Amino acid sequence: MTIEQSKTQDVRAGSIGTAESRHGSSASSESHHSVHDGVQKIKEGGQKIKEGGRESLEATRELGQELWFEGREKAKGAVAQLEDYVSENPMRSVLWAAGAGAVLGMLLGRRG
């Protein structure tokens, strides 16, 4: 763009701006209110999303705690059953442990 074209464009923009200022004070005010209303709606929507996120987080946290305690109780029960089995069948338990150790040793020995 040449300097002359730039000056012509600036002059045109100035005359358009002058025409808008003569005709557009109420339009400018309406536009300002529309923008303000839009911003307010966005803020309200963000607040609703934030509140919904908090509720969802709290529900997830509660569910996680319930599952944690439930899993912990099941694990305690499994340990108790295993202890009973070992005390009732000591030789069988030793053989199972030796077999599991041999299998793991073979598997890990192949990797290295």
Buried (B, 14 or more C-beta within 10 A) or exposed (E): EEEEEEEEEEEEEEEEEEEEEEEEEEEEEEEEEEEEEEEEEEEEEEEEEEEEEEEEEEEEEEEEEEEEEEEEEEEEEEEEEEEEEBEEEEEEBEEEEEEEEEEEEEEEEEEE
